[in-house]
Amino acid sequence: MTYSMLLPAQPAEAWAAGAATFGWLMIAIPLAVSIALLLLGRVADRWGHWLAVIASWSSFAVGFIILLQLLNLEPSSRAQELNLFEWIPAGDFTVNFGLLMDPLSMTFVMLVTFVGSLIHVYAVAYMEHDSDRRRFFAYLNFFIAAMLTLVLGNSYAILFVGWEGVGLASYLLIGFWNFVPEYATAAKKAFVMNRVGDMGLLAAMMVMVAQFSSVDFRTVSAQIEGASQGTATLIGLFLLLAATGKSAQFPLQAWLGDAMAGPTPVSALIHAATMVTAGVYLIVRSGAIYLQAPIAATVVAIVGAITLLFGAIVGTAKDDIKKVLAASTMSQIGYMMLGAGLGPIGWVFAIFHLFTHGFFKALMFLGAGSIMHGMDDQVNMRNFGALKGPMKITWLTFMMGWLAILGVPPFSGFWSKDPLIETAFAANHFGNIEATWPGWIFGTVALVGAGITAFYMSRLFFMTFHGKARWTTTKTGEPIQPHESSPLMTVPMIILAIGAVFIGGLLTINSTFVTWLEPVTGVAEHAEPVLPVPVIQVLVLVLVLVGAGFAWLKYGRDEVPQAVPAGNALTHAARNDLYQDQINEGLFMAPGMMLMKGVTDADRSVVDGIVRGLAKLARTIGRFVSIAQTGYVRSYAGYVTGGVVLALVVILATR
């Protein structure tokens, strides 16, 4: 194991270097425990889940120590690189298996390990009665290890290892209850759609190897300025394809809603702390490439803008509480992707919103799990109502997440999402053409998205906790008796609620978060929005109040029907995910099936036909030859005599 730093070590840097040399433990501990739990089998059923919880918190502890060491350094020295071993030696092309601990990667480490560990604790109670709880926790630990590999790798190759790891982990966890055919199908759908995106990351690395003979972050970032804009744009678009798959962005977003098939802790982990945030990380980590490819960066922003509206519209019509939250995640990641396409200041606020979103979205998913726990696993909000009485802790904590995602001051979402909207209004270029209209378009989309978000999240909140009780019966036919969850579930929710309230404001003091990320993003200069900032803030607040108010009138004050109303064409489209599955089936699945049918028909009629024809010819020849096989010696003697005579005639005729 060798350790190398980006700058010469000073005493404080050497101190940080000493801590960073143990950075590999963040990945190794949960990975080792995951393997152990799978190999030990039923022996570990009674205590394996607690070992997984300890492993996850251990990764957090190691990461927190390294974070403290980095904070003790000068900003220019907050990048510690740890080379573990030579992984791919191929002549002039070499890839070392190494880790990069800098402000960007450590931000993700803190989010993944802290929120992920709280989800582990929650899952101990949530999965208490599942006979395969040990296996579930083995998969959770593997998920944590894979995501940490993704964000800590010092090259695109190491990132790709973690990238595929979280893809595998998501498949295992989404389909954990694969004895239900729909759940198994959902897992396969997520796996296949992510493989489409993965081709983009592979293609990007191929171009990097061809152009720079390296996939190392530092090398690619240093040499991209010397590459042509066409090359940079090509790499940027390939990376965007990868990001759309992993972060469920348009047009590869269709798997996210079906991913709710997994146990609720899985939904919280995927949507808040791990998998769907990976695409945003990839774009921001590749910032140097997008600075040289403004067209590709603009496409990133366009994809984010489309997706934030797509998810918001879908969220307005869903009655499944988890699918509303899934649509919300799609929309909020769209905000982050929009910011990631707007340059350094957008990168900062994209990561800031990603960080705060991890707290309040995990909180709301765990809240949804608590509601399901108290409502006999029901997810239909039309069968909820008035749950604030029997589930006060869930109600209060969920309220903190609801106010945070609405962006109500002083909750965390206000400090992270409002700056993203202001940055969207400041977008003043399309490619190299200076203009103000992109700022108007992106800003308006972000503004409208905030209003729609306020409506559908308020709809969820009021339908679930307020109004009249619309409770039905349990699976055994008894009346449902809602009840609060155990402390193992409520305590993580309370901790996340505190984060939803305070973490955004605390990190905004003295521009703490912006300054923290500067060694990676550079000094983020604030561009001037096309509207004054106070006007934007007032417009956001007004739209949020209007959206929430309309939801209260329709779902809080008025009685909510248990039967699904007919609705209009737009409502019907939103309930059907804007026909994303039908479009995919029409554009890709049906042509693919037709192509496969054509190939199989050709194989059956042509290839098999030739084989069958040869067999028939052989049988015909065989039948003809068999006529001569009489079994009589005199016949065979006659054949021999005739043959000799024929041979003599040929010889004499040719002399």
N, C-alpha and C positions, 0 to 999 in steps of 0.2 A: 504494500500500500504506500503510495506516495502522495504528498500533499503539496499543492502549488497554489500560490496566491496571485492575484492580478497585480498587486503592487508590493514593493518591499515591505517586510514586516517591521512594524514598530512594536514597543512593549505591549501596548493595548491590543495591537493586531495579533501578536503572537499568542496572547491570552485567548482571543477569539478563535485563533487557529486551533488551539488545543481543544476547545469545545467542538469545533466543526469537524475534527477528525472522527468524532463519534456520530456524525450525522447519519451514517449508514444504518445505525441502530433504529432510526425512525421507520425504516422500511423492513429491516430484518426481523424485528420483534413481532409485529403482527403477521408477517409472512410465515415465520417459524411456528407460531401458535396455530395459524390456519392449517398448515400441513399436519401438525401434531394432532389436532382435533379430528381431522379426516382419517388419519392412520390409526388412532387409538380406538375409534369406533365407539360402541356402546359403553365401553369402560369409562368414558369421560362424560356420559350423559348427565350425571348429577352435579358436576362442578365445571364442566367445560365452558359454559357461558360466562362464568365469573373470570376464568382465565383469559377469555377473549376481551372482557371489559378491562382487565388489568393491562393487557397488551396495548389496547388502544390508548389508555391514559398514559402508559409509559412512553409512547411515541409523542404524545403531547408534552410530557415533561422534558424529554430530550430536546424537542423543538423549542420549547419555551426558554430553556437554558441558552441555546444557540442564539435565539432572538435577543436575549439580554446582552449577550456578548457583542452582537452586531450593533446594538444601540449604543454601546460604549465606544464604538469606532467613529472616526470622521466619516461623513457621508461618502466620500470618494473611495473609501476602503471597505465599504459594506458589501463586498462580493467575495465569498470564500469558495474556492473550488477544490474539490476532493476527488482525485483520480484513484480509483480502486484497483483496476487491473486493465491490461490491454485486451480488448474484447474482439475486435475484427482487424487483424493485420493482413493487408492485401497490397503489398508493394508500397507505392506512394500514398495509398489511401489507407488510413488507420483510424479506427474508432476506439477510444478508451471508454470504459464504463466508469463514468464519473458523475459527481453530484455538484450542483451549483446552488449555493445558499446565499441569496441576495434578497433585497426587500420584496421583490415580486414573489419569488418562490416561498419565502417565509410567511408572507401574508396568507398564501394558500395553505401552507402547513398549519398555521394557527386555526384557520377556518375548518379545515378537514379534520384535524385531530380533536379540537375542542367540541365542535358541534357533533362530529361523528361519535365521540366518546359519550356525550349526553344521549345520543340516539341508542348507543349500546346499552346504557343503563335502562332507558325506557323499554327497550326490547326484552330485557330480562322478564319484566312483568307481562308485557304484551304477548310474548310467545310462551308463557308459562305452561300452557296446557298442550303445546304442540310436541308430539313425540319425537320430532326431528330438530329440536331446538339447538342441539349441539352442532349439527350440520349447518344450520342457519347462521350461527355465530362464526363458524369457520369461514363461510362465504363473506360475512361482514368484514372480518379481519383481512381477508384477501382483497376485498374492495378497498379498504383503507391503504393497504400496502401498495396496490396498483396505482391508486391516485397519487400517493406520495412519490412513487417512481416517476409518474408523468410530470409532476411539477418540479421535482428536484433534479431531473436529468440535465446534464450539461450539453446535450446535443439533441438534434431531432431524432436520432436513432434510439437513444435512451427514452426520450419522450414517447416514441412509438411503442416501445415495450409496455410502458404504463398505459398507453392509449388502448392497446389491444387487451391489456389486463382488465381495465374497467369495463370494456365491452364484454369480455367473458363473464366477469362478476355480475354485471347487470343481467345477462342471459340466465345465469344460475339463480339469481334472486327474484327476478320478475316471474320466472317459471318455477319458483320454489314449490308451489302447490300445483305441480304439473299433472296431477291426477284429474284436474279439471281441464278439459280440452281447450276451452277458451283461453285459459291462462298459459298453457303451453304454446298456443298459437301467438299470443301477445309477445312471449319471450322470443320466439323465432322471428317475428316481425321486427322487433327492436334490433336483433342481432343482424338480420339481413340488411336493413336500411343503414345501419352503422357501417357495414362492410362497404357499401357504396361510397360513403364519405371517406372511408379509409384509403380508397384508391387515390383520392386527392392528395393525401399526405405522402403516400408512396411515390406518386408522380412528382410532387414537389421535391422530395429528396433525390430523385433521379436527376432532375434538372440541376440541383445543387452540386451533386457529384460531378456531373458533366462540366459545369462552369467553374466550380471552386475546388474540386477534389476534396471536399469536406462537407460534413453535415453538423459540425460544431457551431454552437450559437455565436461564439466570438468571431470565428473565422468568417462565417457567412455574413455577419453584420459588418465586419471590417471590409469585405471585398464587394459587397453589393453595390457600393457607390461606383465601382468601376465597371459594373455590368450595364448592359443596355437597358433602356426602360421597358423594352419588350420582354426581356428575360425576367426582370423584376415583376412585371405585370403577370406573366405566366405563373411564376412561383406564387405570387399573392393570390391569384384566382384558384390555384390548386389547393392552397392552404385554406381558403374560404370554403371550398367544397368539403374538406375534412371537418371544418368547424360547424358547417350546417348539419352534418350528420350527427356529430356528438352532442351539439347543443340544441338539437331539434329546431333548427331554423328553416325557413322556407328555402327550397322546396322539399327538404327531408325531415319535415316535422311530424309526419303522420304517426310515428311510433309512440310519441310521448303519452298521449291519452291512454293508450292500451297498456302502457307500463304500470298503470294503477293496479294491474292484476296481482302484483306482489304484495306481501304483507306491508302494512302502513309504515313501519320503520324504514323499509326499503325505499318507499316513495320519498320520505323525508331526506334520506341520505342521497339519493340520486338527484332530487330536485333542488336541494339546498346547498349541499356541501361538496359534492363530488362531480359526477359524470357530466351533467349539463353545463357546468361552469368551465369544463376543459376547453371548449371551443373558444371562449372569450380569452382564456389564458393563452392559447396558441396564437391568436391574432395580436394580442398585446406583446407577447414575447417576441413576435416577428415584426415589431414596430419599425425597425430599420428598413425592412423590405418594403413596407407600405409607404414609407417616406419617399422611396424611389419609384413607387408605383401608385401615383395619385388616382388613376382610373380604377385600379383594383381596390384602393381604399374607399372610393366612392361607392363601388359595388357592395362592399361590406356594409356601409351605412344604409344603402337602399334595401339590402336583405333584412337588416335589423328593423328598418321602418315598416316594411311589409309584414314582418312577423309580429311586431308588437301590436299592430292593428288586427292581424289574423287571430292571435290568441285572445285578445280582448273581446272581439266579436263572438268567438266561440264560447267564451266564459259567460256571456250574458244569458245563454239559453240552456245551459246544462243544469240538471237536477241532482246529479251524483256529486256529492261534496268533494270527493277526491279529484274528480275530473274537472271541476271548476278550478281547483288549486293547480292542477296540471296545466290548464289553459293559461292561468295566471303566470305560472313559471315560464311558459313559452313567451308570453308577452313581455315579462320583465327581463328575460335574457335578450329579447329583441331590443329593449332600451340599451342594454350593455353593448350589444353588437353595433347599434347605431353610434354610440359613443366611441367604440373602438375604431370606427371608420373615419373619425373626425380629427385625427392627429393627437399629439401628446396630451393636451388638456383633456381630450375625450378619453384617452386611455386611463388617465388618473381617475376620472369620475366613473368610468365603466367598472374599474376594479373596486372603487369605493362602494358603489351600489351593489356590486356582487358580494362584497363582504357583509354589508348591513342586511342585504336580502337573505343571506345564508341564515341569519338569526331569525328574522320574522317569518320566513317561509318554512323553515324547519319547525318553528313554534306552531304554525297553523296546521301543518301536516300531522304533528304529534297531537294537536288538539282534535283534529278529525279522527285520529285513531282512538283518542279518549272517548269521543262521542260514540263511535262504533262500539267500543267496549261496553258502554252503558246502554246501548240501544240494540243489543243482540245482533251486532255486525251489519246493521242497516246503513245504507249510504244515501238513500233518497231523501233529500231535504224536504220534500213535500210531506214526509212522514215524521218530521221533527217539530220544531216550534216549542217555545216556552221552556227551553232547557236551562235557562239562566238560574232557575230555582233549584233543581236537584243537582246541578253541576256548576256550582259557583266558581270554583277555581279554574275549571276549563273555560268558563265564560269570561272571567276577568283576564286571564292570560291571552285567550284568543283575541279579546278586544285590543290588547296591546299590539298584537300582530296586525290586526285589521287597520288600526289607526296609523301604524308605521307604513304599511303598503300604500295607504291613501296619500301619504306624504303630509299628514297633518303636523304642524310644528307643535312641540319640539321633538317629535318622535323621529327615529333614525332615518326613515325613508325620506323625510323632508330634507335632510342634510345631504343625501346622496342623489335622489332622483331629480330634485329641482335644479341642481347644477347641470345635470345631464340635459334637461330640457333647455336651459339657457345656452349650453354649448351647441345644441342642435340649431337654435336660432342664429348662432354665430357662424354656422357653416357658410363659407363665402367662396367656394370654388367647386368646379366640376372639371376634373382633370387639371389642365393648366389654364383654364379659362376663368378669369376672375368674374364673379357674379354674385348677386345677392339673392337670386331666386332659390338656390338650394337651401339657404337659411330659412326662407319663408316656408318652403315645403317640409323640410325635416322638422322645423320647429312646430309647425301646425300639426303634423302627424303626432309628434310627441305630446303636444298639448291635448289633442283630441283623445289620445290613448289614456292620458291621466283622468279625463272625465269619464270615459267608459270603464276604466279600472275602478273608480269610485263607485260607479253604479253596480257592477256585477259582484264586487267584493262586499258591498253593503247588502246587496240582495242575499248573498250567502249568509252574512251575519244575522240579518233580521229573520230570514226564513228558519234559521237553526235555533236561535236563542230567544226570539221574541214572538209576539203574537200568541195565538191560541195553540194549545197542545194538539197535535195531530198524530199522536202515537198509535201504533197498531198493536199487533200481537207478536209473540216470539214464534220461533219455528215449531214449538210444541203446542201453540194455540193459546198460551197464557198471555194476559195483558203485560205489555212492556213496563218495567219499572226502572226508569233511568236512575243511574247512581254515579257518584264521583269515582274516579279511578284511584288506584293505590298510590302511596307516596313515591314509589319507584317510577311512576309515570308522571305524576304532577310536579315533582321537584325539578326534573329537567325542563319542564314547560315553564316553571317559574323563573329559572335561571335564564332561559332564552327570552322570556318576556322582559326581564331586566335589560338584556342586551338590546331588544327591540326598542326600548324606551331611551336608553342612554348612550349606546355605543356610538351612534352617529354624531351626536353633539360633542361627545368627549374627543373624538378623533378630528373634529373640525376646529377645536381650540388651537389658535396660533398656526392654523393650516398644517396640523401635525401629519395627517395622512398624505397630503400633497408633498410635503417636504420629505417624508419617509420614502416615497417612491421615486424621487428625483434622480437617484443614481441609476435607475433603470430607464425611466421615461424621459429624462432630461428636464430642464426647467420648462414647465408648462406655462406658456404665455396665454393669458386670457384674451381671446378675440372679442371684438365689439359686436354684440348681438344686433340684429336688425331692429329690435325693439328694446327700449330701456329695461334693464333688469327688474326694477320695481313693478313695471307694467306686466312683465312676464309672470312674476311671483303672484301678483293680484289675479291675473287671468287663471293661473293654475288653481289657486285657492277657490276662486269662484266656481270653476268647472267641477272641482272636487265636491264642493258643497251642493251644487246642483245635482250631480250624479248621486250622491249619498241621499239627498233630500227626496229625489224621485223614487229611489229604492225604498225609502221609509214609507212614502205614501202608498206604494204598490204592494210592499211585502211586510211592512212593520205595522202600519195602521190598519190596512184592509185585510180581510180574511184571505188566506192563501188556499186555493183549491187543491185538493189532493190529486184530482185527475189533471192530466197535462192538457192545457188549453190548446186549441187548434193552432192559433197563431197565424202570422202572415208568412209570405214566401221567405223573407229574410230570417225570421225566427226558425222556420223549418230548416233552412240551410245551415244556420248556426248549430242547431241540434244535431245535424249530421256532419259536423266538423267542416262546414263549407264544402262538402262533397270531396274532401281530399282523398278518401279511399277510392271513391268511384273514379276520380280523375286518374289516380295511379293505376287502377285496374284497366282503365281505357287506354292510357298511354303506354303502359309498360307490361302489365300482367297479361292482358288479352293478346297483344301482338306477340309477346313471348310464348304464350301457349299456342298461338297459331303457328309460329315458327317451329316450335317443338313438334306440333302435330304434323306439319309439313315434312320435317326431318324424319319422323317415325314412319309416316306414310311412304316417303321415298325409300326408306330402309326396307319397309315391308314389301313394297311393290317392285323396286328395282334390284336392291342388293339381295333380298331374300328370293326375288323372282329369278335372278340369275342362278343362285344356288339351287333352287328347286328345278329350274330348267336343266342344269347340268345333271342333277340327280335323275330326272326323267329321261334324258338322253342316255345316261349310263344304263338305266333299266331297259330302254328300248334296244340298245346294242346288245345288252346281256340276253334279252329274249331272242334276238336274231341269232346270236352265236349259239344259244342253247339248242337251236333246232338241229345243229350238227352233232350234238351230244346224245347219240342214240343208245350207246351202251353195247352195240354189236361190233365184234372184232372185224367182220368182213367189211363193215362200213368204213372203219378206220383204215383198213388195208387199202380200200378203194381210194380214200382221201390221199394216202401216201403215194399211191401209184399215180393218181391224177396230178399230184404236185410235182412228181419227178418228171412226168411227161411235159407238163407246162414249163418247167425249168429248162428242159432240153430244147423245147421249141424256141424259148426266148434266146437261149445261147446261140442256136443255129441261125436264128433270124438276125442277130446283131453281128455275125461274123463278116 
